[in-house]
C-alpha cells in the first residue's frame, strides 16, 4: 500500500473531468439548439453550413428583388394600359375626321381633342416612374446604335447607279431608322433546316429581295444587291441610305455590318470603287437588370428594356404628305386625308404598344414562376442546412442524462478512492 500516489482517485478525477466536459457540451447544444456551435464541433459541417446560409439569405433577397421587379413591370404596364385606351379614342377620332360629311373647320375642332390626347400620351411617358426610374420615356430603351462614323450610310455615286455589297447579319442588337430606303430582315429556314435570313430592300416603289446565306454564327458571305440603273441619281448626287429593320421575326438580336455602297462601274461589287463604306452595328442592351438568384452568374439575373412610348416614338407612316415624322406626334386630322393617314399611324402605334405590353407581361409571368422556384429552393436548402447545423434535442437530452449520471458516479467513486489510503492508519496503530 502506498500513500504518495492515489491512483484510483487520479483515475476517478480524470473520468470526472471528461464527464463534466461532455455534460457541458450537452448543455451548450441544448441551450443553443445547434449541434455545431464552434468549428471544433464539426469543421466540415460548419463550412458547408455557412455556405448554405449564404445561399439561403441570398435567395431571400432574390425573392424580394423579383417582387420589386413585378411591381415595376406592373407600374409600366399600367401606364401603357392607359396609353392604349387613348390610342383607341384617337383612332375613333381619325375615323370620324376621315368621313366626308365634315368640313375642315369641323375637323379643326375634332383635332383639338386629338392634340390634347397626344399631350397626355407624352405626359404618361414622362411621369410614369418607379422609385424615381422613368419607365416609359425611352431611358430604359434596349437599343444602342452606332457606326464607325455616323448613323447614316451615304455614298456619292456616278452614272445613276447604286450597289450594296457585303451586307451581313450578325448576332448582336437591333437598329431602327427612317429614310429613303427600308431594309426588312426576316428569319426563316432553308430546305436543309439551316437558319437563313430573307432580305428585302424597298427603294421608292421598287422592292428587291434575296435570301442571305448568313447563319447566326456569321459564317455566310452576306447579301449582295445590285440596284444599278434603278435609282435615278445625278452624277454628283449623294445617296443617303438609312436603314429601317423589321424586328418582328428577329428575337435573337442582329447587327448590320460591312455595308458598302460603291460607285457604279466595272468593279461594281468590289471595294475598289467604294466611295463611302461604314459599318452599322447595334447591341440589344437590357437597361434594367433584376437579380433573381443568390449568385453572381449570368443565369442568376434577367433583364428588360422598355422602348420610348411617347408620341414621337410610336406609330409609323412613311411617305405621308400630312405627317412628316410618321409618328403620333406629327399627326393631325384637320383634313380628310389627315384623318385617313391618322388611322394607319395609330394602328401601327397600337401594335407597338401591344408588343411592349406583351413583353412586360411575359416577363411578369416569368418572375412569378421565379418567385415560386426561389421559395421552394430556399425551403429545401433550409431543411438541408438544418440537418447539418441544428441539434436533435431528443438525442442530445439522452446524451445529457447519460453524462449527468456518469458525473455523479465519478464523484461518488472519487470519494471512495479518497478513502482508500485511510487503511494505512490501521497498520500504524
Secondary structure, 3 states (H helix, E strand, C coil): CCCCCCHHHHHHHHHHHHHHHHHHHHHHHHHHCECCCCHHHCHHHHHHHHHHHHHHHHHHHHHHHHHHHHHHHHHHHHHHHHHHHHHHHHHHHHHHHCCCCCCHHHHHHHHHHHHHHHHHHHHHHHHCEECCEECCCCCCCCEEEEECCCCCEEEECCCCCCEEEEEEEECCCCCCCCCCEEEEEEEEECCCCCEEEEEEEEECCEEEEEEECCCCCCCCCCEEEECCCCCCCCCCCEEEECCCCCCCCCCCCCEEECEEEECCCCCCCCCCCEEEEECEEEEECCCEEEECCCCCCHHHEEEECCCCCCCCCCCCCCCCCCCCCCCHHHCCCCCHHHHHHHHHHHHHHHHHHHHHHHHHHHHHHHHHHHHHHHHHHHHHHHHHHHHHHECCHHHHHHHHHHHHHHHHHHHHHHHHHHHHHHHHHHHHC
